[in-house]
């Protein structure tokens, strides 16, 4: 049973270290929560300050105690290099209907930068309330 839907939009990142010596990094972000997984587009030559456009996904939230995990990678030939990661409880995103915030990322136990997300929370009961209001009209 769903408790609501969380829409997450990936906007930008600020990465402290550069994994490429001779070229700009090509970052992308992977998100995971329970069995849900989503990968952003690669920001070609985004370097340490990549930006993304129209990168949204929606999670059907079953339990607000679950985590939303995120990891930033540099898209490389061969093996992609992890630049940093972090996680937040889904419950943090349910406090406000709309939230625009920067979240810390770490790499090997040290601060590695931040990721900028915009979220929209719609609890399951809100959809039913809207439907009930329409019936009354």
N, C-alpha and C positions, 0 to 999 in steps of 0.2 A: 504494500500500500504506500502510495506517495504522500509525502507531507507538503510538497510544493515543487516548484520549478525554479532553478537558479540559472540565469543567463550570465555568462562571463564574457567580457570583451577584453582581449589583449591589446594594449595600446603601445607600450614602449618599455624599454629597459635601460638601466644605467649599470654597465658592467665595469668592475674595477680593473681587471687584468685582461691582457690581450694574448690570445693563444697563437696568433699568426704573427710571425716576425716580418715577413716581406709583403704581406697583403692585408686588406681589411677582412675581419671575420665575417662569416655568413651565419648569423644566429637564427635559431628557431627555438620554440618552447614546446615541451610535452607536459600535458596535464593528465592527472589520474585521480579517480575517486571510486573505490570499490572496483567493479568490473568496467567502469567507464574509462575510456582513454581517448585523448584528442591531441593532435599534433598541428601546430601552426604552420603557415607557409614559411619558407626560408627568407629572411631579410638579406638579400644579396648586398654584399659590401656594407652591411649595417654597422660594422665595427663595434665600438664600445657603447654606442648610443643608438641601437636599432629602434625603428618604429614600424608598426604594422597597421594595416588598414583593413577593415571588414573582416576581422578575425574574431568570430564569436562562436560560442557553443552553448548548449543548454543541457543541464543535468536534471534528470528526474530524481529528486532527492527522496530517499527512503528513510534516512536517519540523519538528523542534524549533528549527531556526534561524530560522524565520519570526517575524514580529512580530505582536503583538496591539496594534492601534491603537485608541485611544478618544478621543472628542471629546464635550464637553458643550456643548449648545446651549440657548438660551432660545427656547421656542416662542412666536413672535410672529405677528401678522397680517401677511401679506406675506412678508418674508424673515426666517428664523430667524437669530439672532445667535450666533456662536460665542463661548463663554465661556472655553474652554481645551481643550487636548488633550495627549496623551502617548502613549507606546508602551513595550512591554516585549517582550523576546524570549520566545517560548513556552517555551524551555528553563528560564527562571527559575521557571515554574510547575510544572516536572516534578521539581524537587529534593525537594519534599515532597508526600506524598499529599494532605494537606489544608493549606490556607494561608489565613490571614485577614490582610490587609495593606492599608495606605493607600499609594497611588501618586500621585506628583506630577503636576500638570497645569501647563502653561505657556500664556501668551497673549502673542503678539507678543514672544517671547523673554524674558519675565519670569515668575517664579513666580506662578501664578494660583490655587493651592489644591491640594486633594487629592481623590482618589476612593477609596472603600473597596470592596474586592472580597473575596469568599470563593471559593476555588477547590478543586476536587477533581480529582486526576490519576489516571487508570487506564491504565497502559501496556497495550499490546495483548497482550504475553506474559503478563500477570497473569491475563487472562481465560482464556487457554489453560491455565495452571497450575491455576486453580480447577476447570476442566472435567476435567482429568486427575486431580485429587484425588478428584472425585466418582466417577470410573470405578473407582478403587482401593477405594472403600467398597463 
